[in-house]
Amino acid sequence: MKKLIVLSADAMVYEDLELLQTLPNFKRLMSNCSMIKKVRTIYPTITYPAHTSIMTGAYPNKHGITGNFVFSTQLKNKPWLWFNDAVKTDDIFTAAKVKGLTTAAVFWPVTGNHKDIDYLIDEYWTQGEGDNLTEAFRRSGSNEDVLKIIKKNAPLMKERKHPMCDEFIIYCACDMIRDFKPDLLMIHPANIDAYRHEKGVFNDSVKAGVIETDNFIGQLINATKMVGIYEETNFVLISDHGQIDIKRAVHPNVIFAENKLLSVDGEGRIAGWNAVCISGGASALIYLKDKNNKEIYEKTYYLLKSMRDDGIYGISEVFTEQEINEKEHLGGDFAFAIETDNYTSFGDNTTGPISTALNNDDYRFGKGTHGHLPDKGPQPIFVAKGPDFKENVILEWGLIVDEAPTFAKVLGLELPNADGKPIDAIIR
């Protein structure tokens, strides 16, 4: 039985391959590979929606994940979409289990408590004082066998600190390979994404992250060789989105408050609302409490278009939900989407100045960010090598929704609800 390991290097882009192709482990694994130079991702170009599209082959209007966070008008410390019950369509893990394959995932987004992942470490972290890694990962779906791996590697883990968190992820993934030999394993380190947020799109920190990724590849290779499954394993290196450099954050909710579309208490928390802006970094979604209230709908739409036309609020485009659904397959309970002017990130503040300086305490407001329309900026990559992939096939462009159907075909699975199609040009 052929096996598949997918390593998603968050925010890696085609330009990074120039360095990666000179490094020993990538050269050892990926010589004569098949490659898609630039992959068109989904909108918004955000980690959780993109990774859900990677595992389902569906666009956000079908799988239902439109951002990283659970919708809430509590704009600070919102919970993330950690748990798989938020996903509205089937995925590659379920397709694998239907065929009797064993499945594993390490820090793959939106997989918490996934019933069809045998060996799971969700992208999740401890929730406040008194919590610990073991209990956090048990709550999010890690079984007792996996908890032994977590405990073994826990000294490596520093939550949301890179590359320590990523080293924990890779060590756990290698232990899963050695202990369980899963047929499907999907892994998601985020070191490169973090460095781009902190320092901008291209810099020495990102180069260090590419070198770290090469080391991750080497560890995975060695784990498969140790248990004798290297020759039967297909390896795929992908990414979810690129980033663009930004200069400031703008907070539309401040304007909404001034126009009586929301009210705030003395601590800046939302006390009441008819419209609210939920930041996705370089884009944002606008929700209405009642989408059928024509007066509020028109008032909000007019205000957004006026902000766009003023040219000072960082908005280049305003889409209705219907327009962006037709354009980018992004649908949901929101009423409007706004897009960056290419140097502005949108924030959630409800009071204070409309524009603020960048602050890397929140990934959306570092020097680099994402969420923008998918054709902007550097593009994600797809590189594949193994017994089921052709050699030396180079494609210029591909679609991220075609990745799950490609994985399914390699493993002999069906994904009937996917929007994408298998990339037959690279499959033997």
Secondary structure, DSSP 8 states (H G I E B T S, - for coil): --EEEEEE-TT--GGGHHHHTTSHHHHHHHTT-EEEEEEE--SS--HHHHHHHHHHS--HHHH---SSB---S--SS--B--BGGG--S--HHHHHHHTT--EEEES-TT-BT-TT-SEEE-S----STT--HHHHHHHTT--HHHHHHHHHHGGG--TT-TTHHHHHHHHHHHHHHHHH--SEEEE---HHHHHHHHH-SSSHHHHHHHHHHHHHHHHHHHHHHHTT-STTEEEEEE-S---EE--EEE-HHHHHHHTTSEEE-TTS-EEEESEEEEE-BSEEEEEES-TT-HHHHHHHHHHHHHHHHHS-SSEEEEEEHHHHHHHH---SS-SEEEEE-SSEEE----SS-SEE---TTSGGGSSEE--S-TTSSS---EEEESTTB-SS-EEEEEEGGGHHHHHHHHHT---TT-SS---GGGB-
